[in-house]
Amino acid sequence: GAGVSQTPSNKVTEKGKYVELRCDPISGHTALYWYRQSLGQGPEFLIYFQGTGAADDSGLPNDRFFAVRPEGSVSTLKIQRTERGDSAVYLCASSRGLAGQDEQFFGPGTRLTVL
Amino acid sequence: RKEVEQDPGPFNVPEGATVAFNCTYSNSASQSFFWYRQDCRKEPKLLMSVYSSGNEDGRFTAQLNRASQYISLLIRDSKLSDSATYLCVLSPRVTDKLIFGTGTRLQVFP
């Protein structure tokens, strides 16, 4: 079946611009996660949705970052007034959202470059 | 102090070698533990979960020591295709966020 998909695969923008990154989770997965991975580092948690609501947004670095999941499926990560330090690969993952050893499946990521 | 500490490597080993990776974590309340594999410019993929009793999947063996807050991964009979970055991962609760180490780079050479 189809895995997690993310668009665009690459995004180049200028400092100060606004960007939106999209994630399509695996069908039927209720849990959705956003992570950010900088070069040479492991992925860093940003936000977690259970259904439509953000269950944990403790990883968002500041108020320039915002994410939504209005219908409990597709999610959009929004970054305002981008800075060069925002350059990274933004990864989305989804899981069934059930208790137990619940595997998270990752999408291929969006590589964001802020010039 | 980082929540998950790993030696970044790289570990360069010949085919057929046995290689071990270690990882320590700081939060004793962590509940779930995993090893993920990440190929260059690809997404992370679950390699295996880690249990206190130890678990094995073919050439791969993972072990968790809760008292020492230490996780290990052993790869036997290394293959060229094992070359990748191995990420030590924990979760404070099931169905919750994942906390990743920086990863250990493995390069297997002929």
Chai-1 contact restraints between the chains, C-beta under 6 A:
chainA,res_idxA,chainB,res_idxB,connection_type,confidence,min_distance_angstrom,max_distance_angstrom,comment,restraint_id
A,Q41,B,T102,contact,1.0,0.0,6.0,A-B,restraint_1
A,G42,B,L87,contact,1.0,0.0,6.0,A-B,restraint_2
A,G42,B,F100,contact,1.0,0.0,6.0,A-B,restraint_3
A,G42,B,G101,contact,1.0,0.0,6.0,A-B,restraint_4
A,G42,B,T102,contact,1.0,0.0,6.0,A-B,restraint_5
A,G42,B,G103,contact,1.0,0.0,6.0,A-B,restraint_6
A,P43,B,F100,contact,1.0,0.0,6.0,A-B,restraint_7
A,F45,B,K97,contact,1.0,0.0,6.0,A-B,restraint_8
A,Y48,B,K97,contact,1.0,0.0,6.0,A-B,restraint_9
A,G97,B,T95,contact,1.0,0.0,6.0,A-B,restraint_10
A,A99,B,V94,contact,1.0,0.0,6.0,A-B,restraint_11
A,Q101,B,S49,contact,1.0,0.0,6.0,A-B,restraint_12
A,D102,B,T95,contact,1.0,0.0,6.0,A-B,restraint_13
A,E103,B,L46,contact,1.0,0.0,6.0,A-B,restraint_14
A,F106,B,E43,contact,1.0,0.0,6.0,A-B,restraint_15
A,F106,B,P44,contact,1.0,0.0,6.0,A-B,restraint_16
A,P108,B,E43,contact,1.0,0.0,6.0,A-B,restraint_17
A,G109,B,E43,contact,1.0,0.0,6.0,A-B,restraint_18
